[in-house]
Amino acid sequence: MSETWAPAACTLPTVERPVRVAEFEQFFADNLRAVRRVDAQTLDLTLSLSASEQAKDLTDRESECCSFFTFTLTKSAKDLQLRITVPPAHTSVLDGLTQGISTTLPTAARVSNAR
């Protein structure tokens, strides 16, 4: 995943972006089970239940620099769901994030599109 999906609206200092991207890459490599693109503004990720604390930490920090993201974490008995939504003006950011995630996924977890 490259940092090219980071929009100009991101307030994270440029020098820190590769570190954040690497954090997300490792997080997804370790915890991502499935990806579903619900619509142009919504991406659903299924994560390992054990990733709850790390997911909360990463999404909280990402919300600080990219306030247009809305992250919703929902636990079930067997996994953790992360819904990522963006306003219409930022769908290209979600496109880039989805594309970046799809390159790091095992075949079994490839992105499915509902749209």
N, C-alpha and C positions, 0 to 999 in steps of 0.2 A: 504494500500500500504506500503510495507516495503522499507527500504533504500538499499536492496540487489541489486537493479537495478543500483545503482551508481557504475560506473566502477573505476578501479584503476587509470585511466587517469584523474579523477576528481580532481581538485586542491582545492576544498572547504575543509576547515579543517574538519576532522572527527567529531569533537564535534558539528559543525554547521549543519551537514547533517540531523539529525532528525528534526531540526527546518525547514529546506527547504522542506523536505518531507511532513511535517505537513502543510506547506503553500500550496503546490501543492494539497494535499488531500482536504483541505478546499476549495480551488479554484475550483477544479473539482466538489466537492459536491454541491457547490453553483451555478455553471455556465455551467456545461457540459450537452449538449443535445444529442449528438451522437458521435460515434467513428467509424472510418472506417480504417482498415489496408489495404492500397493500394497495397503495396508490401513489401518485406523484409526490405527495407530501408526507407519506407514512412508510416507515420501515420497521418490521417486527423481527427481533432476534430472540432465539431460544438459547439460553445459556445454562451452564452447570449451576445447580443450586448452591454449590460451595462458593460461587463467585459473587455472592450478594454484597459483601462488604467492599470488595474491590470495584464492583460495578457502581455502587453508590459513590465511592470516592472519585472515580474517574468522571462520572457524569456530573457530579457537583462541580468539579474543577473545570470541566468543559463548559458548563453553563455560565461560569464566571467570565470566560473570554468570548464565548459565542452565545450570547443571550437569546438568539433567535431559535435555538434548539429547544425543544421540549422533550425531556426524558421521563418516561413513566416505567417504574420497576414494579413487577407483580410476581409474587412468589406463589408457586403451587406446591403440591406434595413432592413432585419429582423434578421440577426445574424452575428456572427464573426467566421471566419474559421481560424484555426491554423493548419498549415502543419508542421510536424516535420520530418526532414530527417537526416539520418546518413550515413556515408561511410560504405562500406561492412565490414570492420573490427569491426564495432560497432553494427551490427544488433542484437546481443544478448542483448545489452543495451535497444534497442527499444522493443525487445521481453519482457523484464522484466518490462519496463514502461507500455506497453500495458496490460500485465497481471495484474499489480498493479491497473491500471485505471479500468479494467473490474470488479474488486472486489468491487469497490466503486460505480458502476453505478446502477441506477434503471433498472429494466428489459427492459423497453422501449428503453433504450439507449445502450443496450449491443453491444459489438464489432462485426462489420460485416467485413468479409474478402473478399477482391477482388482478392486475390492471390490464 
